[in-house]
Amino acid sequence: MLIFQNGTALFGEPNSQSDIDESGKAVSAAEPTLSVPCFIEPTGEDRKGRNDDGAFPHGSYTILLDYDSIDEATFKPSMVWLQHERKGDLGKFTVQRYELYDITRTIKVWV
């Protein structure tokens, strides 16, 4: 692994009807189907999120993944659940974009 791991990214497809995991079991479309060790870097955190209980932290992140942890041909993420090793569960995010870097053999994902 070429990255410094500080969390886990769990990728899923929220709009598909269902999926099959590695053991052949059906997985709900709202559940993650691919767990990948990653480096999570906050790009912006604020208290602009609002709900009935008041303000809550709202964040955006960049995630670095190792090429060897995914299948490049089928990797087309749309949702990601982030878990930081010290901060815990960061939440579920829509993937904004991603880029594959051949020279460093990493993938950068923006959420």
Secondary structure, DSSP 8 states (H G I E B T S, - for coil): --S---EEEEEE-TTSSEEE-TTS-EEETTS--EEEEEEEEEEEEEEEEEETTEEEEEEEEEEEEEGGGS-TTT---SEEEEEETTTEEEEEEE--EEEEETTTTEEEEE-
